[in-house]
Structures are given as C-alpha cells and as structure tokens.
C-alpha cells in the first residue's frame, strides 16, 4: 500500500462560502497513479468544513441561508468576549458542529467514486480568509 499526502490552499471571499474542490481532487488523485484506494479530505480548521453535497447553486444558497438562521452572527455569544484572534466567530463554531471536518471518497480503477449529484465542498464559515488549507491523504495501490 502507498500513501500520498498533499495540501490545497484556498482563499475565501465570503463570510459563508461553498467552494467546489472536486476537480482539484480528481486532478491530484489521478496524478498519483493509484488505481484503488481511499482519499481522505480534511479541514484542519474549527470554522471551516468539508462536505459532500449537490453542486446546485440554488441549493447552496439555501444551505447558506439555513446556516445563517441556525447560528446568526449578530447574537452576543460568550465566546466573542474572549476571542484569541479578535474575530467574533462563535456563530461559525456553532455552525461547524453539524458538519464533518473530514470526508472520505473511494478510488476505484483510478476514478473517485462520487455519485452523479455529488461534489466535495470546502465550506468557509468564518470568512473571508486569505489562506485556508485542505489536507489530502490518498492510500491505496
């Protein structure tokens, strides 16, 4: 079994943003030359996540609106009184509770096994940010 690692750098532009990284994952995975295995995609951030969902613009607007309703930014959260980086971002931490930090996608015959309506998204919950990371680990043969 071989293991390959890579880090994607992402710049975000919105407070909440869904960024489709599927094509970048496909290109990198194909460049590694493995036929079968497992790709793990992970966000090392507490206010950004990785999710698999449908790449429909209207659905992404609905998901963003739902996150804003669930954890509004304008509530006086206790966390915001004691921030370590000066960002009032308790709402982003709360929204992150309901999304995974890591997703795994099977690799079969050199192709990522995403369904017809599936894409992998990096979800910014506390943007904009000049540099976010997505960590990739591909294991297989």
SULFENFEN-V11977 format. One record per residue. RES is the residue in one letter. PHI is phi as a letter, one per 20 degrees, with the letter a starting at -180 (* if undefined). PSI is psi in radians with two decimals (* if undefined). OMEGA is omega in degrees with one decimal (999 if undefined). Layout:
{{RES:PHI:PSI:OMEGA} {RES:PHI:PSI:OMEGA}}
This chain:
{{X:*:2.44:176.2} {X:d:2.65:177.9} {X:c:2.24:177.9} {X:c:2.45:178.6} {X:c:2.63:-179.4} {X:b:2.66:176.0} {X:c:2.22:173.3} {X:e:2.45:173.4} {X:d:2.35:-177.8} {X:c:2.38:172.6} {X:d:2.22:-179.5} {X:d:2.72:-173.4} {X:c:-0.18:-176.5} {X:c:2.75:175.6} {X:g:-0.76:173.3} {X:c:2.22:-174.1} {X:b:2.39:175.1} {X:d:2.03:-177.5} {X:d:2.03:-179.8} {X:f:2.00:-179.5} {X:d:0.21:-175.1} {X:g:-0.82:-177.4} {X:f:-0.69:176.2} {X:f:-0.70:178.6} {X:f:-0.76:178.8} {X:f:-0.85:-178.6} {X:g:-0.83:-178.7} {X:f:-0.79:-178.9} {X:g:-0.81:179.9} {X:f:-0.60:-178.7} {X:f:-0.25:-177.4} {X:e:-0.26:173.9} {X:m:0.21:177.3} {X:e:2.63:-179.5} {X:d:-0.73:-175.6} {X:c:2.42:-179.8} {X:r:-2.60:-175.2} {X:b:2.24:174.9} {X:d:2.18:174.7} {X:d:2.26:-177.8} {X:d:2.17:-171.7} {X:c:2.46:172.4} {X:e:2.17:177.8} {X:e:0.25:-176.2} {X:d:2.53:178.2} {X:e:-0.19:179.3} {X:c:0.47:173.0} {X:b:2.56:-173.7} {X:c:2.98:174.2} {X:c:2.21:-179.8} {X:c:2.72:171.6} {X:d:2.22:178.8} {X:a:-3.07:-176.8} {X:e:2.35:-178.5} {X:e:1.00:179.6} {X:d:2.19:-175.5} {X:g:-0.71:179.5} {X:f:-0.71:178.6} {X:f:-0.68:178.2} {X:f:-0.67:175.2} {X:f:-0.71:177.3} {X:f:-0.74:-179.9} {X:f:-0.74:177.9} {X:f:-0.80:179.4} {X:f:-0.69:179.1} {X:f:-0.74:177.5} {X:f:-0.71:178.8} {X:f:-0.62:176.7} {X:f:-0.69:-177.5} {X:f:-0.78:-176.3} {X:c:1.37:-179.3} {X:f:2.49:-178.1} {X:f:-0.33:-171.5} {X:e:0.32:176.2} {X:e:2.47:-179.2} {X:f:1.32:179.9} {X:f:2.53:178.9} {X:f:-0.70:179.9} {X:g:-0.60:-177.0} {X:f:-0.29:176.8} {X:e:-0.21:-173.9} {X:c:0.72:-176.3} {X:f:2.62:178.7} {X:e:-0.33:-177.6} {X:c:0.20:177.4} {X:m:0.11:-179.6} {X:e:2.24:172.1} {X:f:1.62:-171.3} {X:c:0.39:177.7} {X:g:-0.67:178.8} {X:g:-0.65:179.9} {X:f:-0.71:176.7} {X:f:-0.71:-179.8} {X:f:-0.75:177.8} {X:f:-0.62:-178.3} {X:f:-0.38:179.3} {X:g:-0.47:-171.5} {X:d:0.27:177.7} {X:c:2.63:178.9} {X:f:2.60:172.6} {X:e:-0.29:-175.2} {X:c:2.43:171.5} {X:c:2.62:175.4} {X:c:2.46:179.6} {X:c:2.27:178.8} {X:f:2.61:174.0} {X:d:2.15:179.2} {X:c:2.23:-179.5} {X:l:0.67:176.2} {X:n:0.08:-176.8} {X:c:2.38:173.2} {X:f:2.39:-174.9} {X:e:1.20:173.8} {X:e:2.49:178.5} {X:f:2.94:-177.7} {X:g:-0.70:-175.5} {X:d:0.35:-177.6} {X:d:2.49:171.7} {X:b:2.76:177.7} {X:d:2.21:-178.0} {X:d:2.44:162.8} {X:e:2.19:-177.0} {X:d:1.92:175.2} {X:e:2.26:178.9} {X:d:-0.09:-174.8} {X:b:0.86:-176.6} {X:e:-3.08:-2.9} {X:f:2.72:179.0} {X:c:2.41:179.6} {X:f:-0.57:-178.3} {X:b:2.06:170.5} {X:c:2.81:179.7} {X:c:2.63:169.5} {X:c:2.15:-178.9} {X:e:2.34:-179.1} {X:d:2.43:171.3} {X:c:2.14:-179.8} {X:d:2.15:178.5} {X:c:2.39:177.6} {X:r:-2.78:-179.1} {X:c:*:999}}
